[in-house]
Amino acid sequence: MFDFVRTHRNWMMLFILVLILPSFVFFGIQGYNSYVDKDGALATVDGAPITQQEYDAALRDRVERLRQGLGANFDPKLLETPEARAAVLDQLVLDRALANEATKSNVVITVDRLREYISNVPAFQQDGKFSYELYKAFLASRGQSEASFEQSLRNDLRKQTFVQAVVESAITPKQVIDRIERILLEQREVRELRFPAEQFASKVSITDAQVAEYYQANRTQFEIPESVRVEYLVLSPETVGRSIDVSDEALAKFVQETYGDKAKQRVDGREKALKLLAEISANPTRFPELARAHSADSGSAANGGQLPPFGRGEMVKPFEAAAFALSPGQIAPKLVETEFGFHILRLDSRSVGTDKEPRLVASHILIAAPNVRDLAGNRAEIESEYRNHQAQKRYTEAADQFTNLVYEQADSLQPAVQKLNLKLLSADNLTRRGSLPHLGPRVVEAIFAEDSLRNRRNTQAIEVASNTLVSARVLEHRPASVQPLEKVASEIRQLLERREAVRLAREAGEQRLAELRKEPSDAGFSAPKVVSRRQPQDMPPDALTEVLRIPADKLPQFVGAEVGTDFRSASGAGYVIVRVTASKPGEPIPPAQRDAQARAINQQAAAAAEYTYAEGLKARHNVKILRADLQRKTEERAAAKSPTADVKSSPSK
């Protein structure tokens, strides 16, 4: 089926694009950039801006990928944090820098490589082969043409060429892996003294003025995003097929039209198979010769009809039942009938597999014949086939009507509802970054277009998947707004109270820590326990980091750490003092676990190399982030990528 893709005219368009691209690069970009308004840019790469529109598109794409990956577990709030939003822009500038580097280095992705990559994408596979229909459906769901998708994929492959080379060059020496393993397994004996924030809550008093001050300084935290209430229609074979009436007369006619000629072909196939069976019965030695000459199974025909070894459950049931009933060397006295046609079957050998189950080697001659089902014995299947056939036919007829109705009578979806007997659906609180199963990125973009919002007009009919059209209409538009102070005052007050209680706990803890360092004491501390990076024993991460930071030859020592500093919950927040009394080597781990750990360390080393390359690349291409709220802190990025981010220096004897 991929031959169709290979000969498709879009490949020629892609070739032409490659020819004219250098001219555009050398002569067109400078002129283009002179017309771009950089004042509203979020970032620049080599002086070229990254716009809000590009950022919004990238954010929608990430939301959609997360939604597909997580399914029902997807939470849109995952991308509503400052860190997540900054990460989207960070990836955008890196992609642009990589693209510029690829262009500068004259990296070329051949058509053959691009074709091979597309044909091997699992989403485009059906029955182990490339499906052009699935490919088209994927492009339709994204609103892309073949040329634009293939060009973007070509750019991605060019960028991967650089990144892959960096990642594959990252090698961690065995001595380093062993050292990291010792650090990861190292244990510390500790005792804890906690200062919970709850104990200081009664000393906290937050004024209305403090609440108002926090509200004014952090208004963006209380924004309600722009949203709409919409109604929409979905046209697909399923939606137009709900009202199909199935009568006995209609089914009988369908069977005659569908299987009439096939029935005669099946009769002819049976007669041919019976003649061959008679010849073979008269002279069994001719089986290989006749298989090569007549079998429709080209794979086995070349081997004289012999099939690869098989066990139970690997063949269609009639074939399996007949094969397992034969003795080695025996030819089935009757034809074996399956949906593929008629088989002349011979059992060659029988053995026992490694799983103690029988394995057969058999030969067959297949006389292909179309599968014909009679209405009496297969009504449910034939009825389903009839409904699908009629639904597809109705959809094809209705698609143009639907497209014209929603466009020509753009002030309402009711004409399409009445004409095509569709169900009107609705959705509320839909934002620019949100989507429902049928309201993908292209539909959401059309809903928030100016004409849709201002004039309440239907969107155009948008193909969101193969044989699926959607049109929507805005019923209510709610601009972005900030929640009033009175609505969030209670939330702010609780936040400030927790923050102040933690501050008081920290002050009390730090004071006690200073006293203990002068006059050590175990008074008030918990019973001893052993902690490690792999087994923290409920010790807060910040406290564990401080515990493991101390060199083994400097023990015992007291350390302190503030915990629960996100202030979203009072539970566990406060300050903790830890007395670290001794260091112990970790318990040996099984070889399989060591191997897995070594692979993980190598992967983190590769990630660190990739990060270092990315930072150098962005510096080389003069990346500038122009929005402070979308600026990622360098030290945070470094910590996130470092292969030993959670392994602090902790020399042991």
N, C-alpha and C positions, 0 to 999 in steps of 0.2 A: 504493500500500500504506500510505502515511502517513495516509490517511483513517481507517484503523483506530486509529492512535495518537490522532488528533485526537478521535475519539469515545470513546476508552477512558475508563472511569470514573475512572481514577487522575488524569486531568486535573481532574475535578471535585473529587477529594480535595485536589489541590494548590491549587485555588482556595479551598476551605474553609480549608486551612492558612494561606493568606495572610490570610484574614479574621480568624482567631483568633490569629495570631502577635502582633499588637500587644498584645492583652490579656495574653498570656503574658509579653511583654517587660516591661510596666509593673507587673504584679502578681505574676508567678511567679518571676522570677529572684532577687529578694532572698530569698524564702523558700527557694528551692532552695539558694542559696549558704550559707544558715545551716546547712544540713545537711551540707555538704561538709567533709570533714576536710582542712584546708589544711596540716596538719603534714607530710603526705607529698607535698606538691606540689613539682614541679620548678621551676615559675615561676608568676607571677601576671600577669594583664593586667586593668587596671581593678579589681584586687582579687579577680578570679575565678581559681581555680587551674587549672593545666594538670597533669594527673595522669600517673603513671607509665604507666597503661593507654593514655592518649592518645598518649604518647610512643612506646610499644612499637608501637602500631598505625601511627603515622606512619613509624617505622623499617622495619616490615615492608613498608609500601607502597612506600617508596623502594627497598628491596632488590628487590622484585618488578619495579619499573619499570626498574631497572638491569639486572636479569636479562633482561627482554624486549628491552631496547635493545642489550645487548652480546652476548647469546646465549652461545656457547661461550667467549667471551673474558671472561665475568663472573667476578670474583674477590670472594667475600664479604669478604675482608680490606679491600676498599676502604672499607668502612663501620665498620671496627673501630678506627680511629684516633680520638684525642680530638677532633681538629679536625672529623672527619666527624660524630661524635655531637653535638658542640656545634652544628654547622650544622643538624641535624635539629630541635633545640629552637628554634634561632633562627628557622627558617622557621615553626614552629608558633606562636610568639608573634607573629610578623609577620602570619600569617594571621588570628589572633584579633583583633589590633589593627585590621586592615583591615576585618574583618567588623563590628566595633564602630563604626568610622568610617562604614561604609556605612549601618548602622542609624541612626546619629545624623544622617546627612545625608539620610535618607529616599530613598535611591536605590532605584528599582524596576526589576526586569527583567520585561518583559511576557511573557505566555505565547507570543505570536507570536515574539518574539526567541529565547526558549528553544527553541521548536519548530524554528525555522530552524537554530539552532546544532546541535541534535541530529541533524537530518536531513542536515547537511553534514559530520558527522564521518566521515573515511575508513573507520574501523573498522566503521561501520554501513552501508557502501555495498556493493551487489552489482549488477553490470551497470550502474553509473552511477546507481542509484536507492537510496533508503533501504530497508533491509531490517529489518523488525520482528523477524524471527527472529534475525538477528545481534545486534540490540539486546538481546533477551531473553537470548541466550547470554552476552553480555558481563556483564549484570547478575547472572546465575546464577554466573558465575565469581568475582564479587566478593562474592557473598552479599548483594546489595542488592535492595530493592524499587524499582519505578519511582519511587514517591513520594520515597523517601529519596535516591535518586541525583539526581533532578531538583532537589530542594531544595538538595543540596550543590553541584550545578552552578550553580544560580541564585546561590548565595552566591559562588561563584568568579567568575561574570560580574560581579557587583556590585563585587567587589574589583578586578577587572581594569579597571573603569571609571576608578578613581582612578589606578592604575599607568600605564595607557595614556596618560592625559592628561599625566602627568609626563614619560614617555618621549618622546612626540611633541613636547613643548615644548623638548627639548634640542637646541640648534643650536650648532655650533662654527663661529666665523667663519673665513673663508679665511686671514686673517693668522695665526691660531693654528695652523691645519692646516699652513701653510707652515713655521711656526717648529718645530713638532713634527717635520715631515719632515726639516728640516735637522739637528735633534738626532739623529734616528734614523739618519741616513746619515753623521754625522760619524765620522771615523776618527782613530785614534791610533797612532803608531809607538811600540812598546814593546820592552823586553828583560826577561826573567824570571830570577829566582834562587829556586829552590825548596828548601824544607826538608822533605823527606818524613818522615812519622811513622815509617816503617819503620826509618829510620836511628837512631831513638832507642829502638827496642823493647828492645834489650839492656840499657838502663839502667832498665827498668821492672820492679818486683817488687810483685805484688799479694798481700796476705796473706789467709788464710781469714777473718779478722775483717772485712776490708773487703768481701769477698764476702757474708758474712752480713748486714752492715749494709745493703748495697744491697738485698739480698733483702727484708729486713724493711721498708725504706722504700718499696719498689716492688712489693708483693705482687700488686697488681691486674694488673701486666704478665704474671703467670704463671698467671692464672686459666684454668681449663678450664671452658667454659660448660656449663650443664645440657644433657644430651642423652638421647636415647632410642633404643632399637632397636625397630622396629615391623614388623608384618606388615600388609598391606592388600589390599583387593580393589577392582578397577575394573570396574564394570558399564557397558557401552556397546554399541552395535550391533556394533562390531568384536569385542569380547570374547565376546559371546554368539553371534556368527556364525561362529566358527572351526570349529564342529562340524557346520555345515550340509552335508547330503549332497545332491549335485546328480545326479539321475538323468535319463535321457532322457525318461521318462514325466512327471517333475515339470516339466521345462522345456517339454515340449509342452503340458501343461495351462496353464502360466503364459502361454505365447504366446497360446493360445486365449482365456484370460480377459482378457489385457491388450490384445490387438490384434484380437480377433474383430470387435467393432463398428467399430473403426477401419478395418479392411480394407474393409468395405462402404462407409464414408464416403470412402475413397480411390478406390474404383471410381466412386462417384457423382461425385466431383470431377473425375476424368479425363473422364467423359462430358460434363460441363458445359463443361470447357475445350475439348474437341474441337469442340463445337457453336459456341463463340465463335470458335475459330480458323477454322472454315469461313465464318462470317459475315464475318470480317475479310479473309479471302483473297478473298472475293467483292467486298468493298468496303473497301479499305484506309483510306479517308478516315474511316471510322467508328471507328478505333482510339481516339482520345481520348474519344469519346462512350461507348464500351463500357467503357473503363478507369474512367471516373468512376462508371459504373453498377454494375460488377461486381468490380473489383479489391479484394482483401482487404488490399492495402498502402495504407492510408489516406493516408500521406504523399505517395506518388507519384500516387495516384488523383486528388487535387485538381489536379495538374498535367497531367492527361491521360495519366498513366502514366509521365511522364518522371522519370528518376532523376538525381541529381547526378553529375558526371563521376567516373569511376573508372579505375584502372589494374589491372595484374596483381596478384593476391594480395589484392584488396579485396573480392571476391565469392566465394561458394561455388563450388567447382570446376566443376560442370556448367554453371552459369550463365555463368561466365567463359569457359569453352571455347566455348560456343555463341555468345556475343557477339563474341569475337575472330575467329570464323570467318565473320561476316557482312560484307557491304559496306554503306556508308551508304545508308539508305533501305530496306534489305532486311528483310523479316519472316521469322523462322525458319520453315521449312516444317513443322517438327515441334514438339510441346510440349517444353519444357525441364523435366525432372523433378528436384526437389530435396527435401530433407527438409521444406520448408515447403509443398510442394504442386506445382502445375503452372503454368508461366509461358508466356504468349504473348509472344514477344520481338521487338522491332524495334530495329535499330541506327540511330540518328539522325545521328551524326557521329563522325569520328575525327580526333584531333589529336596533337601531340607536346608533352609537358610540359617544364618547365624542366630536368628531369633527363634529357631526351632520350628518355624512355620514352613509349610510346603511351598516350593517354588517350581513353576512349570516353564518349559520351553515348548512353544507350539508354533505351527506354521498355518497360514490361512490364505485363501484366495478370496478377495472381496470383489463382489459384483455390486457396484454402487447403484442405489435406487433411492429416489426421494422418499422421505418419511411421510406416510399418509395416515391420518388419524380419522376414524369414523366418529360421527356425532354422538352415537349411542354410548360408546365407551369412554369418550374424552370430552364430554360437554363442558366441564369447568375450564379446561385448558383452552378449548376452542373459543369459548365465550370470552375469556381474557384476551386471547389473540384478536378476536373480532373487535372488542372494545378499544384495544390499543391501535388497531388499524384505523378504525373510524375516528378515534380521537386525533390521530396524526393528520388524517385527511381534513377534519374540521379545523384543526389549528392552522394548517396551510391556507385554507380558505379564509379564516378569520383574521390572520395576521395583518393583511393589508387594510381590512375594515377597521380593526382596532387602531392601527397607526393613524388612519385618516380621521376617525371619530374623535380621538383625544386631541388631535391638532385642530381640526376644523371647528369643533365645538369645545373650545378650550376653557370655557367658564364652568364646566361641570363634567364629571365622570359618569353621570347617570345615563346619557345616551348609549355609552358603551356597555353599561350594566344591562340595560333593557334589550339592546340589539343582540348581544352575545350571551345573555343569561349568565353573567359573571357575578361573583360575590364581592361586595365592596368591603375592603379591609381598612383598618385604621391603626395608627400608632401615635403615641403621645410622648412628649419630652425627648424628642429626637434632636440630637445636637450634630454639629458639623463633623464630629469625630465618632459618632455612634452609627450603628447600622443594625438592621434586622436581617433575617435570612434572605429575604428578597430585595432588601434595600441596601445594596452594596455601594461602594464608593462612588460610582458614576451616578446612581440615582440620588444619593445624598447631595452630591455636588449640584445636580440639576434642581433639587428641592430648594437649595439655598441660593440659587441664582436670583438676580434682582427681579426679573419678570415674575418668577414664581412667588416671591415674598411680597412684592408690592401689589401686583395685579391679581394674585390668587389664580393664576392660570395653570392648567395642566402642564406637567412636564411632557416632553416628547416621549414616544414609546421607546424605551431603552432595553436592548437585549442584555440581560444579566447572565444568561447561560444559554446553552444550545436549546432552541425551541422554547424560550421563556422571555416574554416581553413584560415590562412593568411601566406603568404611568402613575404619577402621584400628583396630588393637589394639596396645597397648604390651606388649612382651615383657620389656624391661629398662629401668629408669630410673636414670640416673646424675646425682645432684645436682651442682650447681656445686661446684668444688673448686679448690684452689691446688696447683700442682705442688710436690712436696717440693724442698727446697733441694738435696739431692744430685743430683736429676735436671737441675737448671738451673745448677748451680754452674759448670760448664765454660763455658756461654754467658755467664754474668755475668762470669767472670774475663776472657774475651776482650774483652768490652765495656769493662771497666775498664782493661785493658791498652791498648786502642786510645785510650781517652780520655786516659790519662796520657801516652802517646806523643805525641799531638797537643798536649798542654799543654807538653811539653818542646820540641817543634818550634816552637810559638808563642813561647816564651820566647827560644829561640835566634834566631828570626827577628826578633823585636822588638828584641833587643839589636843585631843586625847592622844593622837599619834605622836605629836611632839613630846608629850609627857612620857609615853612608853619608850621612846628612843633614848630618853635620858635615864629613866628608871624602868627597866623591863619588868613585866608582870603578866601572869596568865589570868588574872581576875576578870571574869565576865566572858572569857573566850569559850567557844564551843569545843567539843571533844576533837581530838586529832583525826584527820582523814587524809587520804592520799589522792592527789589530783594530777592530771596530765592533760596534754592537748587533746588526746583522744577520749579521755574520761574526765571531764571537768567537774563531775559530781555537783551539779547545780551551782557551781561558782560562776558569777557574772563574768562575761568575756573580758571587760576592762580590768577587773581585778585579777583574772587569770593571767592576762598579759603582763601585769606588774609582777606577779609571783614568779613567772618563768623568765623574766628579764634579769633577775638577780643572778650573778655568777655563783656557781656551786661552791666555790671556795670562800664566799663572803657570808655564809649562813652561820647562825640564824640571824634573821632580820625582820623588821616590821615594815609593811608597805600598806598604802591606802589607795582607794579608788572610789570615785563617784559613780553610782550605777543608776540605771533607769532615767537617763537624761533626756529622753524624747518627750517626757512629761505628758504623754497621751494617757498613761495609767499610773495611778499612785502605787499599784502593787509592785513590790520589789524595789521601788525607787529609794534613794538615800545615799548612804556612805558606808563603806565596809573597810575595816582594818584587818589585815591578815598577818599572822605571825608565821613565817616560813622557817621551819625548824631543821629540815634536812632535805637532801637531794638523793634520789635513788635511781639506778638504771632501770629502764623499762623491761618488761617481759618480752622474750623472743616471740616473733610472730611467724605463722606458717609460711613456707616458701611461696605458695600461691598468692598470699596476701602481700608478701614482699614484692613479688613481680608486679602486682596491680599497683602498689604504691610507687614503684619505680616508673611505671608507665605514666602515672599521674604527675610525677615530678617532671618527667620529660615533656609532658603536655604543657605544664605551667611554664617551663623554660621556653618552649616554643611561643607561648602567649607573650612572655616577657620580650622575646626577640621581636615578635610582631609589633608589640607596643613601641619598643625603641625605634624600630624602623618607621612606624607611623608618625611618631613625634618628629623624627628627623625629616621625614617627607613633608610634613606640614610646615616646618621651618623653612625648608628649601623652596616651597611654593608660596611663601609669604602669607600664611593663613592668619586672618584677623577676625576675632569674634567681636561684633559691634554691640551686642546686647548683653549687658552685665548679668541679667537674670538667666541667660543661656550659656554662661561661661562656666566650664568645668574646671575645678581646681586641679592644678598639675599634680600636686601631691596625692590627691584622691585617686586620680587615674593611675598613677604609678603604683600606689598600694593595691589597687584592684588588679593590676596585671602582674605584679611581682610574684615569682614562683615561691618565694619564701615570705609572702606577706604576713602570714600568721606564725612565722617562725622567727622570733626575736633572738638576738645574740645571747647565748646562754652557755658559755664554756663549762664543760664538765671535766672533772679529773678522771 
